């Protein structure tokens, strides 16, 4: 019985886990409000490697071509109440390789690798708040934002 239990536990730890959270904003007016977006994702693996991706939908017909991206503030709240903050620019022009970005019907979907090689020591449900870093900038082209945690198998 003990051997069977260990085999079940070992098999459960080697499968990749994907957790994501996404907020659809107004398709016509984008992220108009100065209201932060609150998302959650699960990061339970404390042995294997994880990756975090920022996801977004951008109305390309309204996007200014010379704009590089949108500065955003990410505030992470760990299950143990530890808080982490980072400011990044969500890029508009991501190399299109079929996995990172695609455009259809005037909307570009971006999945941007925010952090790789994460070895999480605090398992559970994490919260992330996404805020506008520059409140004077025009964020109306952003029509959706999210985060995805990909927990890789530590046996590759």
N, C-alpha and C positions, 0 to 999 in steps of 0.2 A: 504494500500500500504506500509506503514512504517513497519508494522508487517511482511509482506512478505519479505521485504528487509532484516530485521534483521534475519529472519529464513535462508535466502540464505547465508548471511554472516557467521552465526554461523555454518551452515552445511559445508561451505567451509573451516573453520578453524579446523574442527575435523578430516579431512582426512589426513593420513600420506602422506608426500611428499618425493620422492626419486630423488636425483640429483647426477649424476656421470660424471666423465671425465676420459678418459683412453688413454694412448699412447702405441701403439704396437712398440716395438723396433725390431731390426734385429733378426730374429729367429736363424740365424747361429752364429752371433758374439755378440749378446746381446748389453748391454749399453757400447759401446766402447768409444765413444766420452766423453769429459769432459763437454759436453753441458748440462746446466740445462734443465729440462722438465717443461713446463708451462701448467697448467691445470686450469679449472674454474669449479665452482659448485655454485648452487643456495641455499641460506639459507635465506628464507623470513619470517619464523615464528618467531615472537618476544614474543610469549606467551608460546608455548609448548617447550618440550624438544627435543634436537637434538643429533645425534651421528655421528661421523666421522670415516670412515673405510679407511685404506690403502689397496689397492689391488695390486697384483703382480702375474706375471707368471715367474716361475723359471725352467730352464732346469735342471732337477734332475740328468740326466745321466752325466752331467758335474760338478755337485755340489760336493764339498769336504764334506764328512760326518761330520767332526769335526768342520765345520764352523757354527757359531751360527747365523749369519745374516749379513745384509749390513747396515752400518751406513749411514744415509741420513740426510740432512738438509732440513727442511720444512720452507719456508718463505711464510706467509699468508699476502695478501693485501686485507683489508676490503673495502667495497664500499665507505667508507668515507676517504680512503687513509691511514688508520692506518695500521701499519706493525707489524707483530708478527713473531718470529723465534723460532724454536724448532729443536733440534737434537735428533733423535731416531735411534734405530736399527730395521730395518725391519727383523723380524725373519724368518728363513728358516724352522724351525721345530715347526709348530703350531699344537696344539692338533687337531687331525682330528675327527670332530664330524659331518661331512656332510655339515656343514654350514661354518666352518672356513677355511678348506683346503681340497682339493681333488687332487689326482694325476691320470693322465691318459696319456699314450703314452709318458712317460718320461718328462712330464711337470706338475709341481705342481702349482695349482692355490690357492692363499692365499687371504683371506679377513680378515684383522687383525683389531680388534677394537682399533683405535688410541685414541679417546676421547669419553667419554659418559657423560651424564648429562650436556649438554651444553644448556644454556639459552641465546640465541643470542639476542643482543640489536641493532645490525647493519644489517638490512635486505638488501638483494640484491644479486648481483653476486660477489662472492669472487674469488680471484685468488690465486693459490698456485704454488710456484716454488719448484721443488724437485731437489736438487743438491747432488752430491757425497760428503760425509763428509771426506772420506779418499781417496785422489786421487791416492794413491799408491796401494790400494786394487784392486782386480780383480772383476769387476762388469759384466763380460761377460755372466754370468749365468742368469742375469736379462733380460728377453725378453719382459716384459711389466710392466708398472706401472700406477696406477691410484688412484683416491680418490672418495669416495662416501659419500654423506651426506644423512642421514636418519632422517627426521623430524617426530617425533612421535606425535600422537594425544595426547593432554593434557587431554583427557577424556579416561582413560584406562578401 
